[in-house]
Amino acid sequence: MALAAAACAQGVPLTEDAAVALALAHQPQLRAAQAEAGMATARVAEAKADAALQVSGNALAVASTMRGALAVPGIMPQAILQTPDRAGADLNGMAMLPLFTGGRISATVQAARAGAAASQAGVAGTRVQVAAEARRRFADWQQAAALQAVADAVVTAATHSADVAQELFTAGKVPQYDLLRAQAAREAAVQARTDAGADTAAARARLAEALGVDEATLTAPATEDTLPALPADALSTAMAHRAELQAADAAIAASEATVRARKADYAPQLYAVGMVDATTPAMDAPAGFTVGVVAGVPLLDGGRRRAAVREAEAAVTQACAQRDTLTLQVRAEVASALARGTAARQNIDTAAAQLRAAQAAADVAEVRYTAGKSTIAELFDARRALVEAQQAQAVAHARVHAATADLYQAMGVESAPKL
């Protein structure tokens, strides 16, 4: 990633891999996913804290005409402090340690850990999405730059044709119609070049957005274009690496742990408790302590626990169904991406053959018109076919890279898997 940034700073042409590295280093979307994973990890620590010793300190200052009890809100373990029938103060310490919860705490921790695993899978999935979008936007930029180069060449050729037409018209070899048409073609080529430049600038801006960097830091795209090969084990790679499938597995584990936690509510809850207390003015005693074991279990709750368990079990069924749906989706996405990638590579050969034929025809038309053996209409027809072939080649190359980006995303990888 640092090498990619340094290369841009030194004006080195930007490659597709360097663009991906920049995106993975700077895209805010990835930072947001990492923050979500950090929150999920914190929730694991929060769940584990329920199994640890809990200690609280409490104080009371009152003016009262009767004895009573006041609960300390929002503090665990919670203290209920007795008030005197006069002005007084109370200092209190509480301690609580779970001895047996029927597996509720451990199941809650397991659910939190599964949630954290799902969040980590989400980070991996976001990295894949960011990398794929960077590849697609880079392909768009390469295509726009290639089409702009074609437009520049058209302007050069149209200017040359206009100069030739002027010479032939001056020599009386062609009618004024040829000169006027050549001049009109030159102006149309200049306008097309302007539009191509605007398209290139827009593609550059969209790439900068996908990379999460300032547009001004981007150098020109690299002209060397090595077509990536199609992986042979795309489906098996997808089943092993797709973050959505990993997150779905984690969601199933979290739902199953939640079922265990809900069922634990049927078991007795057993806690060791302790308290030290000092009051003034003294009531029964100026200070003292209490230690013991507290146990409890709800006997009748109107079916709340049973309903909570049924809800958690239904969530497991739902999570499994979603995992199966994702499996079908992944298979379809991989097959579709492979088909598009194969077609795009075949179109490369077709575009290359078309370009060779169009270039040969344009060369012949140029010689014939200069020699006065053909009309300018024939020359422009050959030129139009050449431009279309050049544009088709640029589009074909871009589609290969875009299809490859789609395939990598479908496989759940950031780049070509190592063989």
Secondary structure, 3 states (H helix, E strand, C coil): CHHHHHHHHCCCCECHHHHHHHHHHHCHHHHHHHHHHHHHHHHHHHHHHCCCCEEEEEEEEECCCCCEEEECCCCCCCCEEEECCCCEEEEEEEEEEEEECCCHHHHHHHHHHHHHHHHHHHHHHHHHHHHHHHHHHHHHHHHHHHHHHHHHHHHHHHHHHHHHHHHHHHCCCCCHHHHHHHHHHHHHHHHHHHHHHHHHHHHHHHHHHHHCCCHHHCCCECCCCCCCCCCCCHHHHHHHHCHHHHHHHHHHHHHHHHHHHHHHHHCCEEEEEEEEEEEECCCCCCEEEEEEEEEECCCCCCCHHHHHHHHHHHHHHHHHHHHHHHHHHHHHHHHHHHHHHHHHHHHHHHHHHHHHHHHHHHHHHHHHHHCCCCCHHHHHHHHHHHHHHHHHHHHHHHHHHHHHHHHHHHHCCCCCCCC
